[in-house]
């Protein structure tokens, strides 16, 4: 259980309170520092997967915790950013992204109970979606929206692209599970 990939995943979770603390500091560099912390956490997501494959250190604990860590840090960052961007424009992609994660997590759990988890396994599109989410969130964390409104809109546009990929991947997962979802007993 205490292998390097799992330790990195636990580190990613431990970085969440640090991210939140730094984001709310009354400090001129809080945006860049928050983005750096989030970027390091996002990097551990890639690194723990790489190490698990390279060192052949897959564990049930890691398989469970890795997606949880991703969802926790993304949701935490989006909620913080939503406070700073308290608009419908920002709320929509935030709701789509967080809502999708809840729906797909429940779907995977249900499909696992049926012994069909592999039909809703993580896809390449899911990995692209996660990468784009991480980039958009890091970009938005780095920007003070009042000082750089144009860059902030660029970050929001990136978040919309991530939200569109999020919806697309959710539709793919739901279509894969549809034969089971639509069964009549």
N, C-alpha and C positions, 0 to 999 in steps of 0.2 A: 504494500500500500504506500509506503513512504519512498517512492521512486521519484526521480527528477521531474517527470511530467506531472505527477500528482502534486508535488510540492509547488510547481509553477502555477497550477490551477488554484491551489489554496492561496498562494501569494496574490493572484488576481482578485480573489474574493476579499482578502485582507486590505487590498488597495482601495476598496470602495469607501470606507470611512475616511481615509486619507484624502481621497479625491473630493469628497463632500466638504471636509474641513477646509481644504485649500480653496475650493471654489467660493466659499462664503467669507474668507478672510478679507478684511478691509485693506487690501494691498494692491498696489498698482499693477503688479505682475501676476495677479491671481488667474487671469484668463490663460496666459501662456503656461503657467505652472500646472493648471488643471489639465490643459491639453497634453502636456508632457506626461503627466501621471497616467492619463487615459491612454496615451500612445504606448507607454511602457506596458500597461495592462493588455492592450490589444496585441502587442508583440509577444507577450507570454502565451496568448492563445495560439498563435502560429507556432511558437517554439515548443510548447508542450505537445502539440500534435506531431511535429517533426521528430521530437525525441522519442515519443511513444512508438512511432513507426521505425525509426533508425535503430533504437535499442530493443525493439520488440518487447516493450513494457506496457502493454495494454492490460488494464485491470477493470473489473466491474465498477470499482469505486471511481476511477477516472472517467469511464464511459458515462456514469451518472453525473459526476460533478462538473465536467467540462462544459456541457451545454447550460447547466445551471449558472455557472460563473459568468458565461457570456451574457445570458439574459439578465442577470442581476446588475452587471456593470452598465449594460446598455440602458436598461430601464431606469437605473439611478441617474445616469447622466441626462437622459431625456427629460426626466421629471425636473431636475435642476434647471435645465435649459428652458423648459416650459415656463417656469416661474419668471425667468428673465425675458422670455418672449411670450408674454401672456396675450396671445392673439389666436384667433381661429386659424390663421394661416399656418401657425406652428403647431397648434393642437391637432390638426387633422393627420399629418404624417406621424406624429407621436402616438396617437390613438391606434392608427393602423399598425405601426410597428409593434407596440406593446400588446395589442389585441391579438395579432397574428401569432406572437410567441406563446400566448396563453392557449389559443386554439390548437396550434400544432403540438404543443406539449401534451395537452389532453388527448389529442388524436393518437400520438405515439404511445402513450400509456395504454389507451384502450386497445389499440392494435396489438401491443405486446401481450395483453391479456388473452387475445385471440390466437397468439402464436404467429402473428403476421407482421411483426415489427419491421422486417426488411422491406416490406412494400412501401414504407414511409421513412426509409433511412435517409440520412442527409445526402443531398444531391450536390452536383457541381454548382447549380444555380443558387442553392442555399449558401454555399461557401462564397460565391460572388456577392450575394446579398449582404452577408455578414461583413465582408471586407468593405463594401461601399458604405454600409452603416457606420462602421468604425471610422472610416475616413471622414464622412460627413460630420459625425459627432465631434471628433477631434478638431476639425476645422472650426465648428461652431463654438467649441469651448475656448479656442485660441483667440476668438474675436470678441472685442468689446463692442456690442451692437450699437451703443450710442456714439462711440468714437469712429466706427467704421461701418456705417449702414450698408454701403454697397457690397462690401465683403460679406456682411451678414446675410444679405439676400442671396449671394452666391452659395453660402453654406446651406441656407434653407432650400435652395434649388437642388443641391446635392442630396439633401435629406428627402426631398420629394422623389428623386430618382430611386433612392434606396427604398422608399415606401412603395413605389410601383413594383420594383423587383420583389419586395416583400409580399405584396398581394399576388403577384404572378407565381411565386414559389408556393404560396398557400394554396392556390387553385390547383397546381400540379399535385401537391400532397393530397388534397381532398379528392381529386379525380382518381388517384391511385387507390384511395381507401373507399371510394364510392361503392364498389361491389359489396363490401361489408356493411357500409353505412345504410345502404338501401334494402338490405335483406328484410323480408317479412317473415316473422316466426309463426 
